[in-house]
Amino acid sequence: MHKLLKGSFIILIGTIFFRVGGYIFMVLMLSLLDINAYGMLNTAMSFQWILILIAVAGLPPAIAKYVSEYLAKDDRYMVKKVIFSSLKIMILMSVVFVTVFYFSAGYISDYMKGGPELTALLQAVSFIAPFSVILGLFRGVFQGYQEMTDIMITRAVEQIFMISLAVVFILAGFYVLGAVVGSIIGFAIAAVSAVIIFRRKFWDGLKNVKKPEKSIGELKLVKMLLLFSTPVIITGLAELTLFQTVNFIVPPMLGFSLLGYYNVASPIARLPLVISSSVAVVLLPAASEAFALNGSSLVKKYVSLAYRYLLLVLLPLCAIVIIFGEPIMQLLFPSKPMAYSFSGTSLMILVVGMAFFSVYGISASVLQGAGKPYPAMVYLVIGTVSNLVLTVLLVPILGLNGAAIATTVASFIIMVLTTKKTLQVTGTELDYSNLAKVGLATVIAGLSMILLPKTILTFFVSLVVLPLIYIMILAFTNTLVPRDISMIQKVGYRSGPFKKPFLMFTEFLSKFVKENV
């Protein structure tokens, strides 16, 4: 259990690091490229992520599963066989789809009205597939060995070199193509790092293993791998398409410049996903263990707490982004001062959609822990199709706001269907009265800040003041419980010079605490 929690924590840190790196990359690209080129880059990167997912065929989780199982049985021959069989599948998939994509680049560019520049970007993107195959393969192996630190190392190498080389190539005069080339070389260097780690830590234990008398044939093993990976790739493609639809639909209708402005708002709106993904990483192993122990009351407790604490943090975060969207854009993307006038309303709408999707993330993790991943996959596909249809219908009428509305409605559909199924599977009954008070506290706290001038200074002031107002309202409405006070006290004990006032504030809050949720 200790190793599981340690691994979850490492992956959590890696997820946060990866998202922070993504923000740094976007900020740098926006400062170095004009808005039209930035929009074109986002379209190219969307195709890149889809191509990577197809090339690895959804196999890394399958590799992790079977490597882990055969290691537990001390069957290193099958561990080696899983690795090489997976590599063969990945190579076949990457060769086929890279070839098709490379020769389709011109047609895609014509549809999107991107001209020769977009064609060159898309053709360049196709060369990332071989390196993504190597990375996906060995990250799956590392996960199977429960060496999460190795996964994080390769992610760090990928991020550092991708960002730095993209900047170098842009400054060298390659402009938007330089960003794509830098990304490809970053993947290549990360792939080399993965190979080095594998050879140094794991290959000696595998290279000389002998075939046992009885072993699974390769064809049967391939079927096992593909059977496990199919829902993974469907889910991955559905989630990617949900968020990337706008990058395919907007250019031929509104142009790459408006797409660029939309992609200034989109990463800010996705801030809530950092919270939900962090909770999900910790919740999945906990829920899996509780289901394995047939601890229905423990499962209900985990589920109830996960939803409650997600909303406690998520809602005020969304309120801050909605109210102070303009100074946040100015702070993160100072080189594009007109961004808010083009996509400010879209940002407000998208934040709500990402809040819905954050709740879905928790629900999907619980279902996965319960051994029922398929309902979440089906609901995600339904939402993705809904988003595609709504985007096509609404963008010509409402512009960028239509794209934001489409994503928000689709996320709401996914959230409702998945959460309903989660509560049904776990038998959990949420305290809707308490959750409603959390929502009310957020609204009141938000209204108290809404008349303030929207400047960077007031944004930073709100980061201190709004949480205090929010917590006070939670206290006055008897929303807090003893567990909340205990958690706040732990923060207070670690607050250094602020320890005394922090603990005094906690003591004051405890007077309003309900004993039971």
C-alpha positions as CSV (number, residue, x, y, z in Angstrom):
1,M,0.0,0.0,0.0
2,H,2.9,2.3,0.8
3,K,4.4,1.8,-2.6
4,L,1.0,2.4,-4.2
5,L,0.5,5.7,-2.4
6,K,4.1,6.7,-3.1
7,G,3.6,6.0,-6.8
8,S,0.3,7.9,-6.9
9,F,2.0,10.9,-5.3
10,I,4.9,10.8,-7.8
11,I,2.4,10.6,-10.7
12,L,0.4,13.5,-9.1
13,I,3.6,15.6,-9.0
14,G,4.3,14.6,-12.6
15,T,0.8,15.6,-13.8
16,I,1.1,19.0,-12.2
17,F,4.6,19.4,-13.6
18,F,3.3,18.4,-17.1
19,R,0.5,20.9,-17.0
20,V,2.7,23.7,-15.7
21,G,5.1,22.9,-18.5
22,G,2.2,23.1,-21.0
23,Y,1.3,26.6,-19.7
24,I,5.0,27.7,-20.0
25,F,5.1,26.4,-23.6
26,M,1.9,28.3,-24.5
27,V,3.0,31.5,-22.9
28,L,6.3,31.4,-24.8
29,M,4.6,30.5,-28.1
30,L,2.2,33.4,-27.8
31,S,5.0,35.8,-27.0
32,L,7.1,34.6,-30.0
33,L,4.3,34.0,-32.6
34,D,1.6,36.2,-34.0
35,I,-2.0,35.1,-33.2
36,N,-2.6,33.6,-36.6
37,A,0.5,31.4,-36.4
38,Y,-0.4,30.5,-32.8
39,G,-3.8,29.3,-34.0
40,M,-2.2,27.3,-36.8
41,L,0.2,25.7,-34.2
42,N,-2.7,24.6,-32.1
43,T,-4.3,22.9,-35.0
44,A,-1.0,21.1,-35.8
45,M,-0.5,20.1,-32.2
46,S,-4.0,18.7,-32.0
47,F,-3.3,16.4,-35.0
48,Q,0.0,15.5,-33.3
49,W,-1.6,14.3,-30.1
50,I,-4.2,12.3,-32.0
51,L,-1.4,10.7,-34.2
52,I,0.6,9.8,-31.0
53,L,-2.4,8.1,-29.4
54,I,-3.1,6.1,-32.6
55,A,0.5,5.2,-33.0
56,V,0.8,3.7,-29.5
57,A,-2.6,2.0,-30.1
58,G,-3.6,2.6,-26.5
59,L,-1.1,0.0,-25.4
60,P,0.9,1.6,-22.5
61,P,-1.8,0.7,-19.9
62,A,-2.1,-2.8,-21.3
63,I,1.7,-3.2,-21.1
64,A,1.7,-1.9,-17.5
65,K,-1.0,-4.4,-16.6
66,Y,0.5,-7.5,-18.1
67,V,4.1,-6.7,-17.1
68,S,2.9,-6.2,-13.5
69,E,1.0,-9.5,-13.6
70,Y,3.8,-11.6,-15.0
71,L,6.4,-10.0,-12.7
72,A,4.1,-11.1,-9.8
73,K,4.3,-14.6,-11.2
74,D,8.0,-14.3,-11.7
75,D,7.5,-15.1,-15.4
76,R,10.2,-12.9,-16.9
77,Y,9.9,-14.6,-20.3
78,M,6.4,-13.4,-20.7
79,V,7.4,-9.9,-19.5
80,K,9.9,-9.8,-22.3
81,K,7.3,-11.2,-24.7
82,V,4.7,-8.5,-23.7
83,I,7.3,-5.8,-24.5
84,F,8.3,-7.1,-27.9
85,S,4.8,-8.0,-29.0
86,S,3.6,-4.6,-28.0
87,L,6.5,-3.0,-29.9
88,K,5.5,-4.9,-33.1
89,I,1.9,-3.7,-32.8
90,M,3.0,-0.1,-32.3
91,I,5.4,-0.1,-35.2
92,L,2.7,-1.5,-37.5
93,M,0.1,1.1,-36.4
94,S,2.6,3.9,-36.6
95,V,3.8,3.0,-40.1
96,V,0.3,2.7,-41.5
97,F,-1.2,5.8,-39.9
98,V,1.9,8.0,-40.4
99,T,1.9,7.1,-44.1
100,V,-1.8,7.9,-44.5
101,F,-1.5,11.1,-42.5
102,Y,1.6,12.4,-44.3
103,F,0.0,12.0,-47.7
104,S,-3.3,13.4,-46.5
105,A,-1.7,16.6,-45.1
106,G,-2.3,18.6,-48.2
107,Y,-6.0,17.7,-48.4
108,I,-6.5,18.5,-44.7
109,S,-4.7,21.9,-45.2
110,D,-7.0,22.7,-48.2
111,Y,-10.1,22.0,-46.1
112,M,-8.8,24.2,-43.3
113,K,-7.6,26.9,-45.7
114,G,-4.1,26.7,-44.2
115,G,-2.1,26.7,-47.5
116,P,1.4,25.3,-47.9
117,E,2.4,26.4,-44.4
118,L,-0.1,24.2,-42.6
119,T,0.7,21.3,-45.0
120,A,4.4,21.5,-44.0
121,L,3.4,21.6,-40.3
122,L,1.2,18.5,-40.6
123,Q,3.8,16.6,-42.6
124,A,6.4,17.5,-40.0
125,V,4.1,16.3,-37.2
126,S,4.0,12.8,-38.7
127,F,7.6,12.3,-37.9
128,I,6.9,12.3,-34.1
129,A,5.2,8.9,-34.3
130,P,8.4,6.7,-34.0
131,F,9.6,8.5,-30.9
132,S,6.1,8.5,-29.3
133,V,6.1,4.7,-29.9
134,I,9.3,4.2,-28.0
135,L,8.2,6.5,-25.2
136,G,4.8,4.9,-24.8
137,L,6.3,1.4,-24.8
138,F,8.8,2.1,-22.0
139,R,6.5,4.3,-19.9
140,G,4.1,1.3,-19.9
141,V,7.0,-0.9,-18.8
142,F,8.1,1.5,-16.1
143,Q,4.5,1.6,-14.8
144,G,4.4,-2.2,-14.8
145,Y,7.5,-2.3,-12.7
146,Q,5.9,0.4,-10.5
147,E,8.9,2.7,-11.1
148,M,6.9,5.9,-11.4
149,T,10.0,8.1,-10.9
150,D,11.3,6.8,-14.3
151,I,8.1,7.9,-16.0
152,M,8.5,11.4,-14.4
153,I,12.1,11.6,-15.5
154,T,11.1,11.0,-19.2
155,R,8.3,13.5,-18.9
156,A,10.7,16.1,-17.5
157,V,13.2,15.5,-20.3
158,E,10.4,15.7,-22.8
159,Q,9.1,19.0,-21.4
160,I,12.4,20.7,-20.9
161,F,13.8,19.9,-24.4
162,M,10.5,20.4,-26.2
163,I,10.0,23.9,-24.7
164,S,13.7,25.0,-25.0
165,L,14.2,23.7,-28.5
166,A,10.9,25.1,-29.8
167,V,12.1,28.6,-28.6
168,V,15.5,28.1,-30.1
169,F,14.2,27.1,-33.5
170,I,11.6,29.9,-33.6
171,L,14.4,32.5,-32.8
172,A,16.6,30.9,-35.4
173,G,14.0,31.9,-38.0
174,F,11.9,28.7,-38.5
175,Y,8.9,30.4,-36.9
176,V,5.9,28.2,-36.4
177,L,7.6,25.2,-38.0
178,G,10.4,25.6,-35.5
179,A,7.9,25.0,-32.7
180,V,6.8,21.7,-34.2
181,V,10.4,20.6,-35.0
182,G,11.4,21.5,-31.4
183,S,8.6,19.4,-30.1
184,I,9.6,16.4,-32.3
185,I,13.3,16.6,-31.2
186,G,12.1,16.9,-27.5
187,F,10.2,13.6,-28.0
188,A,13.2,12.0,-29.6
189,I,15.5,13.0,-26.7
190,A,12.9,11.7,-24.2
191,A,12.7,8.5,-26.1
192,V,16.5,8.1,-25.9
193,S,16.3,8.7,-22.1
194,A,13.7,6.0,-21.8
195,V,15.8,3.5,-23.7
196,I,18.8,4.3,-21.5
197,I,16.8,3.9,-18.3
198,F,15.4,0.5,-19.5
199,R,18.8,-0.9,-20.5
200,R,20.4,0.2,-17.2
201,K,17.7,-1.0,-14.8
202,F,15.6,-3.7,-16.5
203,W,17.3,-5.3,-19.5
204,D,19.8,-7.4,-17.6
205,G,17.0,-9.2,-15.9
206,L,15.2,-10.0,-19.2
207,K,17.8,-10.5,-22.0
208,N,18.8,-14.1,-21.1
209,V,15.5,-15.5,-19.9
210,K,14.6,-18.9,-21.2
211,K,11.3,-20.0,-22.7
212,P,9.3,-22.2,-20.3
213,E,7.7,-25.4,-21.3
214,K,4.3,-23.7,-21.3
215,S,3.7,-20.2,-22.5
216,I,1.1,-18.1,-24.2
217,G,1.4,-18.0,-28.0
218,E,2.1,-14.6,-29.6
219,L,-1.2,-14.4,-31.4
220,K,-3.1,-15.0,-28.2
221,L,-1.0,-12.4,-26.4
222,V,-1.6,-9.9,-29.1
223,K,-5.4,-10.5,-28.8
224,M,-5.1,-10.0,-25.0
225,L,-3.2,-6.7,-25.4
226,L,-5.6,-5.3,-28.0
227,L,-8.7,-6.4,-26.1
228,F,-7.4,-4.4,-23.1
229,S,-6.2,-1.4,-25.1
230,T,-9.3,-0.9,-27.3
231,P,-11.4,0.9,-24.7
232,V,-8.2,2.9,-23.7
233,I,-7.7,4.2,-27.3
234,I,-11.5,4.9,-27.7
235,T,-11.6,6.8,-24.5
236,G,-8.4,8.7,-25.3
237,L,-9.6,9.6,-28.8
238,A,-13.0,10.7,-27.4
239,E,-11.4,12.9,-24.8
240,L,-8.9,14.4,-27.2
241,T,-11.6,15.1,-29.8
242,L,-13.8,16.7,-27.1
243,F,-11.2,19.3,-26.4
244,Q,-9.7,19.6,-29.8
245,T,-12.9,19.8,-32.0
246,V,-12.6,23.6,-32.0
247,N,-9.2,23.4,-33.6
248,F,-10.7,21.4,-36.6
249,I,-14.0,23.3,-37.0
250,V,-13.1,27.0,-36.4
251,P,-10.3,27.5,-39.0
252,P,-12.4,27.0,-42.1
253,M,-15.3,29.0,-40.7
254,L,-13.6,31.8,-38.7
255,G,-9.9,31.6,-39.6
256,F,-6.7,30.8,-37.6
257,S,-6.5,34.2,-35.9
258,L,-9.8,33.7,-34.0
259,L,-8.8,30.2,-33.2
260,G,-5.6,31.6,-31.7
261,Y,-7.6,33.9,-29.4
262,Y,-9.8,31.0,-28.4
263,N,-6.7,29.0,-27.4
264,V,-5.7,31.8,-25.2
265,A,-8.9,31.3,-23.2
266,S,-8.9,27.5,-23.3
267,P,-5.8,26.8,-21.2
268,I,-7.0,29.2,-18.5
269,A,-10.4,27.6,-18.4
270,R,-8.8,24.2,-17.9
271,L,-7.2,25.2,-14.6
272,P,-9.9,23.3,-12.7
273,L,-8.7,20.1,-14.4
274,V,-5.5,20.3,-12.4
275,I,-7.6,19.9,-9.2
276,S,-9.8,17.0,-10.5
277,S,-6.9,15.1,-12.0
278,S,-5.0,15.4,-8.8
279,V,-7.9,14.0,-6.8
280,A,-8.5,11.3,-9.3
281,V,-4.9,10.0,-9.1
282,V,-5.3,9.6,-5.3
283,L,-8.9,8.3,-5.5
284,L,-8.4,5.5,-8.0
285,P,-6.1,3.3,-6.0
286,A,-8.0,4.0,-2.8
287,A,-11.3,3.1,-4.5
288,S,-9.8,0.0,-6.0
289,E,-8.6,-1.2,-2.6
290,A,-11.9,-0.5,-1.0
291,F,-13.8,-2.5,-3.7
292,A,-11.3,-5.3,-3.4
293,L,-12.0,-5.5,0.4
294,N,-15.7,-5.4,-0.2
295,G,-15.8,-2.3,2.0
296,S,-19.0,-0.7,0.7
297,S,-19.1,1.8,3.5
298,L,-15.5,2.7,2.9
299,V,-16.3,3.2,-0.8
300,K,-19.2,5.4,-0.1
301,K,-17.1,7.5,2.3
302,Y,-14.3,7.9,-0.4
303,V,-16.8,8.9,-3.1
304,S,-18.7,11.3,-0.9
305,L,-15.5,13.0,0.3
306,A,-14.1,13.2,-3.2
307,Y,-17.1,15.0,-4.6
308,R,-17.3,17.3,-1.6
309,Y,-13.7,18.3,-1.4
310,L,-13.5,18.7,-5.2
311,L,-16.4,21.1,-5.1
312,L,-15.1,23.0,-2.1
313,V,-11.9,23.8,-4.0
314,L,-13.2,23.8,-7.6
315,L,-16.1,26.3,-7.2
316,P,-14.2,29.2,-5.8
317,L,-11.4,28.6,-8.3
318,C,-13.9,28.8,-11.1
319,A,-15.4,32.0,-9.6
320,I,-11.9,33.6,-9.5
321,V,-11.3,32.7,-13.1
322,I,-14.7,34.0,-14.3
323,I,-14.4,37.3,-12.3
324,F,-10.7,38.0,-13.0
325,G,-10.4,36.5,-16.4
326,E,-9.1,39.7,-18.0
327,P,-6.2,40.3,-15.6
328,I,-5.3,36.6,-15.6
329,M,-5.0,36.8,-19.4
330,Q,-2.9,40.0,-19.1
331,L,-0.7,38.2,-16.6
332,L,-0.2,35.0,-18.5
333,F,-0.2,36.4,-22.1
334,P,1.0,40.0,-21.9
335,S,2.0,40.0,-25.6
336,K,-1.7,39.6,-26.7
337,P,-3.5,42.5,-24.9
338,M,-6.6,42.2,-27.2
339,A,-7.2,38.5,-26.3
340,Y,-9.9,39.2,-23.7
341,S,-12.0,41.3,-26.0
342,F,-12.1,38.4,-28.5
343,S,-12.4,35.5,-26.1
344,G,-13.4,36.8,-22.7
345,T,-17.0,35.6,-22.9
346,S,-15.8,32.2,-24.2
347,L,-13.5,31.9,-21.2
348,M,-16.4,32.4,-18.8
349,I,-18.5,29.8,-20.5
350,L,-15.6,27.3,-20.8
351,V,-14.7,27.5,-17.1
352,V,-18.2,26.2,-16.3
353,G,-17.7,23.4,-18.9
354,M,-14.4,22.4,-17.4
355,A,-16.0,22.3,-13.9
356,F,-18.5,19.8,-15.3
357,F,-15.7,17.8,-16.8
358,S,-13.8,17.9,-13.5
359,V,-16.7,16.2,-11.8
360,Y,-16.8,13.6,-14.6
361,G,-13.1,12.9,-14.0
362,I,-13.8,11.9,-10.4
363,S,-16.8,9.8,-11.4
364,A,-14.8,8.0,-14.1
365,S,-12.0,7.2,-11.6
366,V,-14.5,5.6,-9.2
367,L,-16.0,3.5,-12.0
368,Q,-12.5,2.4,-13.1
369,G,-11.7,1.5,-9.5
370,A,-14.9,-0.5,-9.4
371,G,-13.8,-2.4,-12.5
372,K,-16.5,-0.8,-14.6
373,P,-14.7,1.5,-17.1
374,Y,-17.0,1.0,-20.0
375,P,-19.9,3.2,-18.9
376,A,-17.6,6.2,-18.6
377,M,-16.2,5.4,-22.0
378,V,-19.6,5.2,-23.6
379,Y,-20.8,8.5,-22.0
380,L,-17.6,10.2,-23.0
381,V,-18.2,9.1,-26.7
382,I,-21.8,10.4,-26.4
383,G,-20.5,13.8,-25.1
384,T,-17.8,14.0,-27.8
385,V,-20.3,13.4,-30.6
386,S,-22.7,15.9,-29.1
387,N,-19.8,18.5,-28.9
388,L,-18.9,17.9,-32.6
389,V,-22.5,18.4,-33.7
390,L,-23.2,21.4,-31.5
391,T,-19.9,23.0,-32.6
392,V,-20.7,22.7,-36.3
393,L,-24.2,24.2,-35.6
394,L,-23.3,27.0,-33.2
395,V,-20.0,28.4,-34.5
396,P,-21.5,29.9,-37.7
397,I,-24.1,31.6,-35.5
398,L,-22.3,32.5,-32.3
399,G,-18.7,32.4,-33.3
400,L,-16.2,31.4,-30.6
401,N,-18.9,31.6,-27.9
402,G,-20.7,28.8,-29.9
403,A,-17.7,26.6,-29.6
404,A,-17.5,27.2,-25.8
405,I,-21.3,26.6,-25.4
406,A,-20.9,23.3,-27.3
407,T,-18.1,22.1,-25.1
408,T,-19.9,23.1,-21.9
409,V,-23.2,21.4,-22.9
410,A,-21.3,18.2,-23.9
411,S,-19.4,18.2,-20.6
412,F,-22.6,18.6,-18.7
413,I,-24.1,15.6,-20.5
414,I,-21.0,13.5,-19.7
415,M,-21.0,14.6,-16.1
416,V,-24.7,13.9,-15.4
417,L,-24.6,10.4,-17.0
418,T,-21.3,9.3,-15.4
419,T,-22.0,10.7,-12.0
420,K,-25.5,9.1,-11.9
421,K,-23.9,5.7,-12.8
422,T,-21.2,6.1,-10.2
423,L,-23.7,6.8,-7.4
424,Q,-25.7,3.8,-8.6
425,V,-22.7,1.4,-8.6
426,T,-21.4,2.6,-5.2
427,G,-24.8,3.1,-3.6
428,T,-23.6,6.5,-2.4
429,E,-26.1,9.1,-1.3
430,L,-24.6,12.6,-1.4
431,D,-25.5,15.3,1.1
432,Y,-27.1,17.6,-1.5
433,S,-28.0,20.2,1.2
434,N,-24.3,20.5,2.2
435,L,-23.2,20.7,-1.4
436,A,-25.8,23.4,-2.2
437,K,-24.4,25.5,0.7
438,V,-21.0,25.2,-0.9
439,G,-22.4,26.5,-4.1
440,L,-24.2,29.3,-2.3
441,A,-21.1,30.3,-0.4
442,T,-19.2,30.5,-3.7
443,V,-21.9,32.8,-5.3
444,I,-21.9,35.1,-2.3
445,A,-18.1,35.3,-2.1
446,G,-18.0,35.9,-5.9
447,L,-20.6,38.7,-5.7
448,S,-18.6,40.4,-3.0
449,M,-15.6,40.7,-5.4
450,I,-17.5,41.4,-8.7
451,L,-17.5,45.2,-8.4
452,L,-13.8,45.5,-7.8
453,P,-11.7,46.9,-10.7
454,K,-10.3,44.1,-12.9
455,T,-6.6,44.6,-12.5
456,I,-3.6,42.3,-11.8
457,L,-3.3,43.9,-8.4
458,T,-6.9,43.2,-7.4
459,F,-6.6,39.7,-8.8
460,F,-3.7,39.0,-6.4
461,V,-5.6,40.6,-3.5
462,S,-8.6,38.4,-4.3
463,L,-6.5,35.3,-4.0
464,V,-6.1,36.2,-0.3
465,V,-9.4,37.9,0.4
466,L,-11.9,35.7,-1.5
467,P,-10.9,32.4,0.3
468,L,-11.3,34.1,3.7
469,I,-14.7,35.4,2.8
470,Y,-15.6,32.0,1.3
471,I,-14.5,30.1,4.4
472,M,-16.4,32.5,6.7
473,I,-19.6,32.0,4.7
474,L,-19.1,28.3,4.9
475,A,-18.8,28.6,8.7
476,F,-21.8,30.9,9.1
477,T,-24.0,28.6,7.1
478,N,-22.9,25.5,9.2
479,T,-21.4,23.9,6.1
480,L,-18.0,23.0,7.7
481,V,-17.5,19.7,9.6
482,P,-14.9,18.7,12.1
483,R,-12.8,17.1,9.4
484,D,-12.5,20.4,7.6
485,I,-11.4,22.2,10.8
486,S,-8.7,19.5,11.3
487,M,-7.4,20.0,7.8
488,I,-7.3,23.7,8.2
489,Q,-5.4,23.3,11.6
490,K,-2.8,21.1,9.9
491,V,-2.2,23.9,7.4
492,G,-2.0,26.4,10.3
493,Y,0.7,24.3,12.1
494,R,2.9,24.5,8.9
495,S,2.3,28.2,8.2
496,G,5.4,29.4,10.0
497,P,5.1,33.0,11.3
498,F,1.3,33.0,10.5
499,K,0.7,30.0,12.8
500,K,-0.8,31.9,15.7
501,P,-3.3,34.0,13.7
502,F,-4.1,30.9,11.6
503,L,-4.9,28.8,14.6
504,M,-7.0,31.6,16.2
505,F,-9.0,31.8,13.0
506,T,-9.5,28.0,13.1
507,E,-10.7,28.2,16.7
508,F,-13.2,30.9,15.7
509,L,-14.4,28.7,12.8
510,S,-14.9,25.7,15.1
511,K,-17.7,27.5,16.9
512,F,-19.9,27.1,13.8
513,V,-19.1,23.5,13.0
514,K,-21.7,20.8,12.5
515,E,-20.9,17.5,14.0
516,N,-22.2,15.5,11.1
517,V,-22.4,16.0,7.4
